[in-house]
């Protein structure tokens, strides 16, 4: 099982994601303090990791659900969910992406 803890930033909401491969499907358990991410999670109980890593064939389901429910364009949660799916699917190493902001 791969896990992600995502702190979204200014909103102050935390999201925890557990991803578990079951054959070719990655089952997702997403618990969030954000009501929009909670609604998003209802639409993506499982995904195919190979369909989530590229925009070439179609829009990834995680991004579709994020676009539909998440009102903040720079929310890192949808991308964080894709990262944990990649790790659990054996498509990426469990390295932490970082965004450092300054003014």
N, C-alpha and C positions, 0 to 999 in steps of 0.2 A: 504494500500500500504506500502511495505517495501522499504527502500532506503539504498544505500551504496555509500559512497565516498571513492574511493580507490586511494591512492598515491603510485605509484609503486616503487619509490626509486630512484636509480641512474639515470635512464632515464629521470626523471623529469615529466613524463606524469601522468595526472589525468584522472580518469574514474568515471563517475556517472552511477549508475544502479538504475532503478525503477522496482520493481516487483509487479505484481497485479494478484491475483488469479481470474480465470474465470472458474468456475466449477472445474475440476480436472487438469486444465492446468494453468501454471504460465506464464503470458505474460511479456516479458522483453523489457525494453527500455534502451539501453546502448549507452552512449555518451562518447567517449574517444578522447584524444589528440593523442593517439597512432594509427598509420595507421594499425598495425597488429591486435589490439583489435577491431578496427572498422570493419575489414574484418571478424573477428571471430564472431562479433555480428550479421552480416548478416545471419549467418547460424543457429542462435539460437533465433529466435523471440519469441519462447515459448518452455517451457519444462514441463515435468511432475515431480514435486518435488520428488516423491517416486522413480523415476528412476535415480535421480541425487545424492542421498545420499549414495549410496553404489556401490562398484565394483563387488559385488557378481553375479549379473545377467548379466551385460554387462558394458562396459565402459560408464560412464555418457556422455551425448551429449556435455556438456560444456567442459569436459576434451578432448573429441575428437576434438572439434573445436579449443581448445587452442593448442593442439599438432600440428594441421594442420597449424595454422596461427601464433601463438606466438613463436618467435624464441628464447626467453630467458627462459631457464628451470626453473629459480627461480622466474619468474613473479608471483606476488600474485593476479593478477586480476582474473584468472579463479576460484581460490578458493574463492575469495571475492564474485564472482557472485553466486557460489553455496551456500555460507553462506546466502546471501540475499534471495535466493529461499527457503532455509530451513525456514527462519524466516517467510516469507510470507505464506508458506505452513503449518505453525503451527507445524513444526518439530524441531524447535530450538528457544531458547530465543534470543532476540536481544542484545547479549553481544559482545563486541569488542575483536576479537583475537589480540594478540600482539606478535611481534617478536622484541626483543631487541638485537642489535648487538653491539659488542665492540671489541677492538683490543688491 
